[in-house]
Every structure is written in C-alpha cells, then in structure tokens.
Amino acid sequence: MLMACKPRPEHLSGIASLEYTGVSAAGVEFVLKNGSPNKVNLRGEYVRHKSADPWDTQVDCRAPNGTTRYEHPVEVGADKPEIIQVSPREEIRLLIWTDFIVVSGGARCRLRLKLEDHTIIESGEFVP
C-alpha cells in the first residue's frame, strides 16, 4: 500500500530565493526558499511556527512619481538576535513588521535580506 505523499516545495536549484506572498494583519509576508545544498542562516527572531521576523533587511520602494525611498523595518527590542537556520530544500515564512505599506502609495518595492554570511538575497518587485 502506498502512502500519500505531499509534494516537496519547488526550489531553484543551487540558490536561495526570496518571494513576496502578500500582506496580512501580521505584516508583509515573504517565503525564503533554500535551494542550495547548504544551510542558510539569518539573524532575527521566531514569531510563529515556521515563521521569522528577520533583522537584516531593507525595503527599496520606487514611487509612481519616480522618487526612490528606503524604508527599514521597525527595530526589534531584543538585545541579541537568534540565528535562524533554513536547511537545504526547506523554506521559512518571513514576516516584516513595518508600516512601509501604509506610506508606499502604490510604489513598486523590493526586499533585500542579508544572510549571516553577508550574502544579499533580493525579492522580485512587488506592490504592497
């Protein structure tokens, strides 16, 4: 008898990717997918099961009138971040706790996430 298997999430082979998934009451949501053969580490704090609030982020928004602005998430009050590990072929939901969506006014944005090894991962463009 075969057991029903849940398909594994698809990941880009060999790299980690950052995908915008939407806005909720909890914050702006992304998924960090680790398609690399190594663990991916980032600084932040766990906020829910399989969810994290990453520390080293930057949101770059370009307004419809052509101006560019950079917004940073609200500072986290903890003195020391946790090291969040994402194993190969795994993913984690990221919640960005910030009010940039309120002031972005239809701007097109990208999220930059700096990993613990200083690698920068950038999301595709999104409109919050």
Wavefront OBJ file of the C-alpha trace (Angstrom):
o trace
v 0.000 0.000 0.000
v 1.367 3.399 -0.967
v 1.149 6.273 1.427
v 0.005 9.627 0.064
v 2.989 11.910 -0.261
v 2.940 15.624 -0.079
v 4.971 17.158 -2.929
v 8.154 18.896 -1.870
v 8.208 22.631 -2.443
v 9.950 23.539 -5.672
v 13.185 25.431 -5.201
v 15.608 26.959 -7.596
v 18.496 24.538 -7.785
v 21.626 25.685 -6.009
v 20.392 29.038 -4.707
v 18.209 30.593 -2.072
v 15.285 32.745 -3.195
v 13.011 35.296 -1.571
v 9.398 35.513 -2.750
v 6.738 38.061 -1.816
v 3.499 36.304 -0.837
v 1.288 39.186 0.334
v 0.214 41.431 3.150
v -1.710 40.276 6.198
v -2.575 41.603 9.629
v 0.718 40.042 10.802
v 2.872 42.053 8.373
v 4.319 41.869 4.885
v 4.895 38.210 4.082
v 7.704 36.532 2.148
v 8.977 32.982 1.790
v 12.696 32.266 1.922
v 13.355 29.066 -0.056
v 16.699 27.368 0.323
v 17.538 25.602 -2.932
v 21.216 25.396 -2.042
v 22.957 22.264 -0.724
v 23.964 24.163 2.453
v 22.120 25.614 5.416
v 21.145 29.262 5.112
v 21.440 31.332 8.307
v 19.897 34.696 9.074
v 19.596 36.873 12.139
v 16.148 37.549 13.562
v 13.585 36.070 15.866
v 10.970 33.378 15.552
v 7.453 34.774 15.682
v 5.350 31.700 14.968
v 5.868 28.077 13.987
v 7.890 28.150 10.749
v 7.804 31.980 10.690
v 10.505 34.511 11.463
v 10.982 38.262 11.702
v 14.364 38.842 10.001
v 16.639 41.617 11.246
v 18.971 42.471 8.402
v 16.506 43.706 5.806
v 15.989 46.746 3.646
v 12.939 47.637 1.590
v 13.553 49.710 -1.539
v 10.379 51.329 -2.910
v 10.109 53.401 -6.081
v 7.042 55.649 -6.047
v 4.914 56.226 -9.182
v 6.311 59.779 -9.426
v 9.821 58.350 -9.835
v 11.228 59.056 -6.376
v 13.035 56.290 -4.550
v 12.841 55.746 -0.838
v 14.326 53.234 1.507
v 12.408 52.010 4.477
v 13.680 49.818 7.261
v 11.543 47.590 9.442
v 10.720 48.610 12.976
v 13.658 47.872 15.236
v 13.388 44.722 17.279
v 13.724 45.305 21.017
v 15.784 42.212 21.844
v 19.480 42.683 22.625
v 20.679 39.632 20.712
v 19.048 38.060 17.654
v 18.513 34.364 17.198
v 20.313 32.602 14.363
v 17.579 31.160 12.186
v 18.672 28.200 10.096
v 16.954 27.033 6.929
v 18.101 23.581 5.866
v 18.706 22.622 2.235
v 15.450 22.239 0.253
v 13.459 23.792 3.102
v 11.682 27.127 3.395
v 10.590 29.566 6.064
v 7.916 32.241 6.107
v 9.200 35.735 6.881
v 7.035 38.456 8.402
v 8.284 42.003 8.010
v 6.815 44.105 10.821
v 6.791 47.567 9.344
v 4.449 50.334 8.317
v 6.036 50.983 4.905
v 2.946 49.508 3.235
v 0.848 52.315 4.662
v 3.058 55.031 3.212
v 4.158 53.353 -0.023
v 1.158 54.677 -2.040
v 1.320 52.216 -4.931
v 5.103 52.137 -5.037
v 6.910 49.179 -6.558
v 9.163 47.612 -3.945
v 11.881 45.001 -3.414
v 13.082 43.413 -0.187
v 16.791 42.838 0.421
v 17.747 40.290 3.061
v 21.320 39.945 4.309
v 22.220 36.454 5.460
v 24.617 35.775 8.314
v 27.459 35.183 5.818
v 26.714 38.667 4.326
v 25.139 37.269 1.147
v 22.317 39.522 -0.070
v 19.116 37.955 -1.406
v 16.646 40.243 -3.154
v 12.983 39.582 -3.819
v 11.301 40.261 -7.108
v 9.394 43.501 -7.460
v 6.074 43.730 -5.601
v 3.351 46.285 -4.938
v 2.241 46.141 -1.291
l 1 2 3 4 5 6 7 8 9 10 11 12 13 14 15 16 17 18 19 20 21 22 23 24 25 26 27 28 29 30 31 32 33 34 35 36 37 38 39 40 41 42 43 44 45 46 47 48 49 50 51 52 53 54 55 56 57 58 59 60 61 62 63 64 65 66 67 68 69 70 71 72 73 74 75 76 77 78 79 80 81 82 83 84 85 86 87 88 89 90 91 92 93 94 95 96 97 98 99 100 101 102 103 104 105 106 107 108 109 110 111 112 113 114 115 116 117 118 119 120 121 122 123 124 125 126 127 128
